[in-house]
Amino acid sequence: MFSKAFGSLSAAKKIAYLAMFAAISVVVDSIGIDLSASQKLSFTTTVNFLAGGMFGPVGGLTVAVIGDILGCLIKGYAPNILITLSAGLFGLIPGLVMTYMRGKVWIKTIVSFLLCLLVCTAGLNTFATYIYYSSQSVSYWAYMLARLPLQCVVAAANCALSLFLARVINRTRGPFKIS
């Protein structure tokens, strides 16, 4: 469940790459912009996409979960299991799509982000934040409809940035490619 290039590395190099990307995830999350109590403009999804694309589904999942848990602890609050699960899926889904789906990188990237938007953003994240913030004041469907337009814009921005970075990574002579 790791990419071929990642699987061929020594255990120490695997740990180093995963730790480096988890640290990048925490830093990127810390510079995200809170738009409201339950809405955030963040590019953490791009980091998780890149980890899944370069390291495979398990590598992407690992980076995303560790990054989310560390980010929560650094900010001083306990991780929400549903949000952490959703973060992990933001690494796992692109890893699965990039590893097992045939086609051009840009198509697989868009499919990855659409699946993540449906499963993670509209599904788990919206449900988790609804339970925490709004379950007493508004229906779930009203909350989701109010939340999704901005989250679609955030997903599109992350997708565009990921497409650009995938192109840059694929043009370098490094050990990893996103294909």
DAVEN-V640193 format. One record per backbone hydrogen bond with DSSP energy under -0.5 kcal/mol. CO is the residue of the C=O (numbers start at 1). NH is the residue of the N-H. If there is no record, write none. Layout:
BEGIN
co:CO nh:NH
co:CO nh:NH
END
This chain:
BEGIN
co:1 nh:58
co:3 nh:7
co:4 nh:8
co:6 nh:9
co:10 nh:14
co:11 nh:15
co:12 nh:16
co:13 nh:17
co:14 nh:18
co:15 nh:19
co:16 nh:20
co:17 nh:21
co:18 nh:22
co:19 nh:23
co:20 nh:24
co:21 nh:25
co:22 nh:26
co:23 nh:27
co:24 nh:28
co:25 nh:29
co:26 nh:30
co:27 nh:31
co:29 nh:32
co:32 nh:34
co:33 nh:35
co:33 nh:41
co:39 nh:35
co:39 nh:36
co:40 nh:42
co:41 nh:33
co:43 nh:46
co:43 nh:47
co:44 nh:48
co:45 nh:49
co:46 nh:50
co:47 nh:51
co:48 nh:52
co:49 nh:53
co:50 nh:54
co:51 nh:55
co:52 nh:56
co:55 nh:3
co:56 nh:60
co:57 nh:61
co:58 nh:62
co:59 nh:63
co:60 nh:64
co:61 nh:65
co:62 nh:66
co:63 nh:67
co:64 nh:68
co:65 nh:69
co:66 nh:70
co:67 nh:71
co:68 nh:72
co:69 nh:73
co:70 nh:74
co:71 nh:75
co:72 nh:76
co:72 nh:77
co:79 nh:81
co:80 nh:84
co:81 nh:85
co:82 nh:86
co:83 nh:87
co:84 nh:88
co:85 nh:89
co:86 nh:90
co:87 nh:91
co:88 nh:91
co:88 nh:92
co:89 nh:93
co:91 nh:95
co:92 nh:96
co:93 nh:97
co:94 nh:98
co:95 nh:99
co:96 nh:100
co:97 nh:101
co:104 nh:108
co:105 nh:109
co:106 nh:110
co:107 nh:111
co:108 nh:112
co:109 nh:113
co:110 nh:114
co:111 nh:115
co:112 nh:116
co:113 nh:117
co:114 nh:118
co:115 nh:119
co:116 nh:120
co:116 nh:121
co:117 nh:122
co:119 nh:124
co:120 nh:125
co:121 nh:126
co:123 nh:127
co:124 nh:128
co:125 nh:129
co:126 nh:130
co:127 nh:131
co:128 nh:132
co:129 nh:133
co:129 nh:134
co:130 nh:134
co:130 nh:135
co:134 nh:137
co:134 nh:138
co:139 nh:143
co:140 nh:144
co:141 nh:145
co:142 nh:146
co:143 nh:147
co:144 nh:148
co:145 nh:149
co:147 nh:151
co:148 nh:152
co:149 nh:153
co:150 nh:154
co:151 nh:155
co:152 nh:156
co:153 nh:157
co:154 nh:158
co:155 nh:159
co:156 nh:160
co:157 nh:161
co:158 nh:162
co:159 nh:163
co:160 nh:164
co:161 nh:165
co:162 nh:166
co:163 nh:167
co:164 nh:168
co:165 nh:169
co:166 nh:170
co:167 nh:171
co:168 nh:171
co:168 nh:172
co:169 nh:172
co:177 nh:179
END
